[in-house]
Amino acid sequence: MSGEVLVQDGEAGVVYVTLRHTGRLNAMSRTMWRQLRSVFESIQASNARCVVVAGDGGAFCAGGDISEYPGFRFDAAALRDFHENDVWGGLNAMLACDVPIVASISGACMGAGVEIASCCDVRVAGAAARFGAPIAKLGFPMAPREAQLVAAAVGETAARQMLLEAATFTAADMLARGFLSRVVPDDDVPAEALASASRIAALAPGAARMNKQVLRALKTPPAPDSKAQAAIEMIVNGPHDPYAYADSAEHREGITAFLAKRPPVF
């Protein structure tokens, strides 16, 4: 079972998108990333008024499906394809979606979970939710576009702690840092997320889409000579391949140690 991204139409124009990977805390597989892209491209072309993104069971998303990683991560070309096409394809489809998105966050929201939540407009979390991107323990960095996305959403200080210290944060921490819209008791998360989505769906859908277009343009200047965008393109496509670490000893050790359930030795 490689997991799946489920879509269900609710009432009054609200669409539910559920991340489901049973037994893996909804960790994102390659199949799920591709499904995420397809789902949000379809939502963009629909008459939906709001989307609620949630994880199945007691977690939002615990990160990537590490059990898949030995099959492609140790080859630079395959690793680039994974991040630039599978992962960024899914995230970019969310970012390009003009329909408002509410994140309903319970439990673990790590790595890929933080990236997906970063693409949402309103983030509601339970008090026990935890956030981070401890991939340094796995011996690899966050891909450039994903790091730009996360740093913009959680703030540079939190992003540095997540990536350099493998720090994790509580929901209260992330509320104080401005990443979360509100924190509620864990059992109230689905209802509070739906209430937010219902308020959005009851308002003018055309105005909501235009607001998202304007906010997106302000946050990420569309001009091709944008300094931030040019810097990312230079990193991704420049002379120093950001995926050249694919076959490095520490990359192999981090993933091998995780799968063997032992501490890595770097």
Secondary structure as GFF3:
##gff-version 3
##sequence-region A 1 266
A	DSSP	beta_strand	4	9	.	.	.	ID=ss1
A	DSSP	three_ten_helix	11	13	.	.	.	ID=ss2
A	DSSP	beta_strand	14	20	.	.	.	ID=ss3
A	DSSP	alpha_helix	30	44	.	.	.	ID=ss4
A	DSSP	beta_strand	50	55	.	.	.	ID=ss5
A	DSSP	three_ten_helix	66	71	.	.	.	ID=ss6
A	DSSP	alpha_helix	76	81	.	.	.	ID=ss7
A	DSSP	pi_helix	82	87	.	.	.	ID=ss8
A	DSSP	alpha_helix	88	95	.	.	.	ID=ss9
A	DSSP	beta_strand	101	105	.	.	.	ID=ss10
A	DSSP	beta_strand	108	110	.	.	.	ID=ss11
A	DSSP	alpha_helix	112	118	.	.	.	ID=ss12
A	DSSP	beta_strand	122	126	.	.	.	ID=ss13
A	DSSP	beta_strand	130	132	.	.	.	ID=ss14
A	DSSP	three_ten_helix	135	138	.	.	.	ID=ss15
A	DSSP	alpha_helix	144	154	.	.	.	ID=ss16
A	DSSP	alpha_helix	156	160	.	.	.	ID=ss17
A	DSSP	pi_helix	161	165	.	.	.	ID=ss18
A	DSSP	beta_strand	168	170	.	.	.	ID=ss19
A	DSSP	alpha_helix	171	176	.	.	.	ID=ss20
A	DSSP	beta_strand	182	184	.	.	.	ID=ss21
A	DSSP	three_ten_helix	186	188	.	.	.	ID=ss22
A	DSSP	alpha_helix	189	201	.	.	.	ID=ss23
A	DSSP	alpha_helix	205	219	.	.	.	ID=ss24
A	DSSP	alpha_helix	227	237	.	.	.	ID=ss25
A	DSSP	three_ten_helix	244	247	.	.	.	ID=ss26
A	DSSP	alpha_helix	249	260	.	.	.	ID=ss27
###
